[in-house]
Amino acid sequence: MYHHTHPQRSINRWHAFALLAVSFFMTVIDLTIVNVSLPTIGRDLHFSDTSLQWVVTAYALTFGGFMLLGGRAADLLGRRRILMAGLAVFTTASLGAALSSSEVSLIAARAVQGLGAAIMLPAALSIVMNMFEEGGERNKALGIWGGLGAGGATVGVIAGGLLTRYAGWQYIFYLNVPIGAAALALTPRLVPESRLATTRRRFDVLGAIAGTGGLVLLVDAISQAPNYGWGATRTVVLLATSAGLLTGFLVVEDRVQEPLLPLSIFRLRTLAGANAAGLLLGGSFFAFIFVGTLYMQQVLHYSALETGLAWLAASLTSVALAGVSQALVTRGGAKVVMAVGMTLIGGGVVWATRVPVHGHFLADLAGPFVVAGAGTAFAFIPISIAALAGVSEHQAGLASGLLNTSQQLGGAIGIAIASSVAASHTQALLHAGHAAPAALTGGFQQAFWVLGAIALLALPAISTLVRRDELTDAVTKTTMRDHSPALATTN
C-alpha cells in the first residue's frame, strides 16, 4: 500500500530528523517572532492599532487553515516533494515580508508564509512518523519535536527582540531566507521519500476554503467587535457567515468521497482529547505571549530587546524541563503529565492577573513566566505523542496536520479573544476616567483571566477523553526489540 524508503543506518535517520526539526522550528518561531517588533512595525508601516494583530493572526490562520490539505498532499504526492514545495513557498514569502513597505503587503506576505508552513510541517512530521516505528525510538524523536515546539514560541520572542534592536525588524524575516535555502538544498540528499500508493488523488479544496474562510471571518469579527460593537450589523453578519461556513465545512467533510478531515478519526478518543488540549494550549499560551508582550511594551515601556529577554525566563524553564517531561511520558504517565502541564500554564497566566501599573520583572513577571514555561514543557510533549497514538500509517499526514492545526488555530482565536477583551475593558476604564496606563493594565489583567480559564478548560477534556491504555500502548510498544544505546537515557 505504501511506497517508502527507509534509511539503512540509524545515523542517517537522525541526520534527516535534524533537518526536519530545523524546518519545524522555523515555523514555530515565526508564530511569535514578530510579537516584540509589532510597535516598531506599526510605526514604520503606519498600521492602525486594530490591524496590527493581523501580522500574527494572518500567519496563524493560513498555517492552521491549510495544514490538513498540506498533510493530504504530502500523503498522496510524496512527503519529501511537498516538504520542498513548502520550504520554497515559506522562504520566498519570508523574503517578501522583509521587503514589505505597507500594511497590506506585510499581512499578505505573512499569510503566504503561513501557507508555506502549512504545506511544509505536516510533511515533515509524517516523514518522522514514517522513519521511526511506533515505540521508544519514535517517542524519543517526538519528545525532541515536542521540546522544540515548547521552546520555539518563546525563543521566537527573544530572537525578535535581538534582531529588532540590533538589525531592524526586517531581519526577523530575512533570517529565514538562508536557513530555508540551505534546508531546501539538503533535503534531497538527507530525507527519504514516502507516499501513499493510490491511483485516487482527490483533494478537498472546497473543505479547505470553507474551513479557513469561516475561521478568518470569526477572528475578524471577534477582534473588531470592540470598535464596532458586539450588536453591530457588521459583527453579527460576520459571525453568522462564519458559523455558516464552518457548518458547511462539517457537512462537506461528512459527504465528500475523500474528505480533508474524515470525522471518523475522532473515534480515537485519545487523539480527540489531545487535539482539544492542543487547541486550548495554543489559545492560552500563544495569546499569553501576545498580551504579555503588549503589557511590557505599552505599560512598562520595555524595548523590544528587554521584552525578548524577559521571555527568556519561560523559554529556559521549558528547555530545562523538557527532558524531565520526556522521561515521565516514556514511563507511561503521559495523561498525568499533560494535565499537570495545562494546570501550570493556566496557573501561570492567572498569576499574571496581578501585574500592576508600575510593575517590575522580578516581583511581578518572573514567577508567572517560569510557571507557564514549565507548563509548556509538560504539555507539548505528551500532547504530541497522544495526538499520534494508535494512528495507522495511511493517516499519518492527517493526524500530524490535525494536531498542528489545532494549536495554530487555537493561537489565532485566543489572540483575537484576548485582544477583544483587553480593548473593550481598556475603553470602559478610559471612559470611566482612568489614566491610560491604568486602563491598559486593567484591560490586560482581564485578558489574562480569560486566557487562564482557556488553559484550565483542557483538564476536563484530558480527563474524559485521553485513555491510559491507548497512551501506554504507544509509549511502551518498543524497547524489547530496540536496545539502541541512543535510547538509554529515555528508557
N, C-alpha and C positions, 0 to 999 in steps of 0.2 A: 504493500500500500504506500510505502514511503520510499522516496529516493533520498538517500543521505550518505554522507561520507564522514566517518569518524576518524579523527586523527589517531595514529597508532601509539604515540607516546604521550604520557601524561603531561610532560613539559610543553608539548605543542598545544594541548587543550588550555593550559594555564596562560600561555602566550596569547592565544586567541581571546581568552577570558579578559586578560588585561586590556586589550584593545577595545573590547565591547564595553568594559567597565568605564573606560575613559569617555566613550561616546555617551553612555548613560549619565555620567557625572556632569557632562556639559549641559545636558537637557535639564537636569535638576537645578544646577547653579543658575541657569538662565531664567528660572521662575522668579528668583529673588534678587539677582544681582543688580537689577535696576532700582530696587526699593530706595536705597540711600541716595541715589542720584536723582530721584524724582523732582525735588525742589530746583536743582540746577537745570535739569532738562526742561522743566516747566518755564523757568525764566528765559532760557536760551531760545526755545521754540514757541514761546508765548501760548502755553497751554492754559485753558481755564481750569479752575480747581476741580470741577466735576469731570473733566475729560482725563485728568492725569492718571486716574486708576486704570484707564484702558491700556496704558503701556504695560501693565501687569496682566490684566484680565484678557486682553486680546490674545496674548500668548497662551494663557492657561486654557481658554475656551477652544481654540483650534487644536491645541495639543490634546486636550481631553476629548473633544468632539469627533475627531477623525482617527483616534487611536485604534478603535475596533476595525475600521476599514483598513488601516495600516497592518494590523495583525492578520486580517483575512488575506490581504495582498501578499504578505510575507509567506503564509502557508501555501498559497497557490502558485505564485510566480517565482518563488525561490527566496529564501530568507536573506542570503548574502546579497543578492541583487537588489532587493528592496532596501536593505540596510545602506547600501551605497547610494541609492537614489535619495534616501532621506538625508544622508550626510551631505550630499551635493546641494539639496534644497536649503537645509539648515545653514550651511556655510555661506551660500550666496545671499540668503536673507540677512544673515548677520552683517555682511558687508554693506547691504542696503540700509540696514538700521544705523550703522556707523556713519553713513554718508547722508542721512536724513537731514532735511533743512526745514521741515514743517511738521506740525501736529499730525496731519493726515498721513504723510509719508512714513513717519515713525510707527504709528499704530498699524498701518498696512504691512510694514516690514516685520513687525512683531507677530502679526497674525500668520504671515507666511513662514516665519521662523517656527512658530508653534506647529504648523502643518508639517514642516520638515522633521520636527521632533516626533510627531505622531506617526510618521512613516518609519522613522529610524528605530524608536525604542522597542516596540513590540517585536520587531525582527531581531533585535539584539538579545532580548530576554528569551525568546523562543529558541534561538541558537544555543544559548546557555543550557536551556532545558534539554535540547537535543544532544548536546555534547556530554552531559553528565546524567547517568541513570539515577532514578529516584532513590534516595537514601543519603548516606553520610557525605559522599563527595559533592552531591548536588546541594545538600544543606550547607556545606562549607562555602560553596560558591554563592548561594543565595544569601548566606549570612554576611559575606563581604558586600554583596549587592545591596542588601538592606542597610548595612552600615554606611555605605556611600549615600544612599537616599536620606538617611537620618542626618548626616553631617552636611550634605550638599546645600540644603536650604540656608543654613547659617554661614557656611563658607562663602556662598554667593554674596551675602550681605557684606562680609569682610572684604572680599575681593573688590566688590563695587566701591566700597569706601576708599580703599587704597588707590584704585585706578582713577576715580573721580578727583581725588586730592592731588595726585602726582602726575597724571597724564591728561585727564579730561574724560567726560562721560562717554565720548565716542569709543574709547578704548575698551569699555566693557563689552562692546560688540566686536571690535577688531580682534580681541583676544581669541575668539572662536575661529577666526579665519585660518591661521597657521595650524592650529590643532585639528580642525576639521579636514584641512587639505592633507595633513600627514596621515590621519586615520583613513581617509579615502584611498591614499596610495598604498597603505599597508594591508588593507582589508583583503584584497585578492590573494595575498601571499600567506596570510595567517589564519583566515577564517574559513571553515568548511562550508560548502553549500548544502542546503537541505530544503526539501519542499514536499508538499502533499501530492502524490501521484494520482491525478484525476483528469478526465477529459472535460469535466464541467467547471468552467471558470467564470462563475456568475458573481457579480459584485453588487451589493445592496446600496447603491449610491443614493437612492431615494431615502432610505433609512438614515444614512449619514447626514444628509442635508436637513431632514425633518428634525432629527435629534439635536444637531448643532444649532440650527436656526431657532428652535424653541428655547435652548439654553441661553443664546445670545440675547434674545428678547427678554427672558426672565432676569438676567443680570442687569440689563439696561433699565428695566422697569424698577427694580429694587434700588439701584444706585442713584437714579434720577428722582425718585419719589420725594426726597426732602425738598427739591427745588419746585416740583410741580404740584405736590400734594398726593397723598395716597388715594384720595377720591377723585382726582382729576381725570378727565376723559382720556388723556394720553396714557396715564398709568394703568387704568382699568382695561383699555383696549390692548395694550402690550401684554398685560398679564393674561388676558383671555386668549389672545393669539398664541402666546407661549404655551398655555395649557392645551390648546387645540393641536398645536404641532407635536407636543410631547405625547399626547394621547394618540395622535396619528402615527407616531414612531412605534408605539407599542402594538398598534393594530397591524402595521406593516410587518413588524418582526414576527408576529403571530401567524401571518398568512403567506409571506413570500417564501419561495422554494429554498433559497439559500440566504437566510437572514444574517444580518450583520451581528445580531445578538440573539442567538437561539435561547428563548426564555427558559427552555428546559435545563440549561446549565445551572440555574438557581436551585435545582433539586439537590445539588451538592450543598448541604446546609452549611458546612464549614466555609466553603467558597463564598456563599451568600453573606455569612457573618463577617468574614474578612473584608469583603468589599464594602459592607456597611461601615465597618470600623475605619477602613481606608478613606471613605468619603468624609467621615467626621474628623479624622486626623487632618486631612487637607483643609477642611472647613475651619478647624480651630487653630492649628499651629501655623500654617502659611499665613492666615489672616492675622494671627498674633504678631508675626514678624512685621507685617504691613502696618498695623496700628501702632505697635511699639516703636517702630522707626519714626512714624509721624510725631508721636509724643516727644521723642528725644530731640527731633529737629525743630518742631514748631513751638514746643513749650520750654524745653531745656536749652534750646539753641545749640545743640551739638552740631559739629561739622559732619560731613559725610564720612570722614575717616574715623572720627570719635564714635559715631554711631556704629560703624562696622566693627570697630574694636570692642565695643560694648557687647555685641552679639557673640564675641569670642567665648564668653562665659558659657553660653548654651552649646556652642559648637564643640569646645574642648570636652565638656561633660559628656556629650553624646558620643564622641570618638572614644573617650576613655572607658565608657561603659559598654561599648558595642561588643567587646569580647565576652564580657560577663553575660550579656543578653544571649549571645550565640551559644555559650556553654549551657545556660539554663534551658534554652529551647531544645538543644540536642539531647538533653537529659529527659525530655518529654514533658516539660512544663510550659509549652507554648501558649496554652489558653490562659493560664495564670499570668505569665509574663506580659501578654498582650493587655490584659485587664489592668495590671499594675502600670504599664506604660501610659495608657489612656487616662488613668486616675492621676498620675503625676503631671501630665500635660494640663489636664483640667485644673488641678490644684495650683500649678504654677501660674496659669493665666488668671485664676480667681485672686491669687495673692497680688497680682499686678493691679487689681482694682483699687489698691490703697495708695497708688502713686499720687504725690502732692504736686502743687504748682511749682514749688521750688525744690524739686527732687534732687537726690544725689545717687550716683550709681551704686555705691556700696550699700547704702542704707535702704534704697527703695527698689533697685532693679536687679542687683546681682542674685538675690535669693530666688525671685520668680524665674529668671533666665536659667539658673542652674537646675531648678526643679523641672521646668518644662523641657530643657535639653536632655536631662536624664530620661524623661518620659519618651522622647523620640527614639532613643536607643532601645528602650524596652518595647516600643510599639512597632516601629518599622520592620524589624527583623521577623518577628512571629507573624505579622500580617503578610509579609512577602511569601513566607513558607505556606501559611494556611490558605492563601488565595490560589495556590497551585497544587495543593494536596489532593491526590486522587484524580487529577485531570489526565485524561487519555492524551496520547501524543498528538492525535489529529486535532485536538482543541488547544494545543499549547499556545499558538498565536492569539487565539481568542481570550484565553484565561489571562495571559500576561498583559494583553491590551486592556482588558476589563479592569484589572487592578489599578493600572496607572491612570486609566480614565476616571475611576472613582476618586483617586487622590487629587488629580488636577482639577476636575470639575468641582470637587469639594472646596479646593482653594479659591477658585473663581467665585463661587456662590458665597463662601464665607467672607471674602473681601468685600463683595457687594453688600452683604448684610451688615458687616461691621462699619463700612463707610456710611451707609444709610443711617444706622443707629447713632453713630458719632455725630454726623452732620445735623440730624434732627434735634438731638439733645443739646448740642452746642448752640444752635439757633434759638432754642427755647430759653436757654440761660442768658444769651445776649439780649433777647427781648425783655427778660426779667431784670435787666440792669447789671448783670455780672460783667466784670472786666474780661477782655479777650482771653488772657492766659487761663483764668479760672474756668471760663466757659469751654475752652478747648479741652482742658483737663477733665472736666465733668463729662464731656462727650466721649473721650477716650475711656474713662472709667466705665461708663455704661456699655461701651463696645466690649470691653474685657469681660464683663459679667456675662454677656451673651455668648462670647467665644468659649468661656469656661464651661458654660452649660452645654454647648455643642459637643465639646470633648467628652463630657461625662455621659452624654446620651449613648455613647458607644458601649457602655457597660451592660445595659440590658440586651443589646444585640449580641455581644460576645457571650453573655451568659446563656441565652436561649438558643443561639444558632450554632456556635462553634462546638464541635463534638470532639471529645478527647480521643475517641477510638480512631477517627479519621486522621487526626494530627499525629497520634502515636505511630500509625502505620507509615506515614510519610517521613516522620523524623527518625524512626528507628529501623526502617526496612533497609538494611545495609550491611553492617560492618562485619558480619560473619564472612562475607566474601571479599571484602576490600580492607586490607590491613596496611594500606599505604602509610609510610612514615609521615607524610604530609598531613595526615588526619589525626596524628597523635594528640594534638592539642585540643581537638574538639570531640574526641570520643572517650 
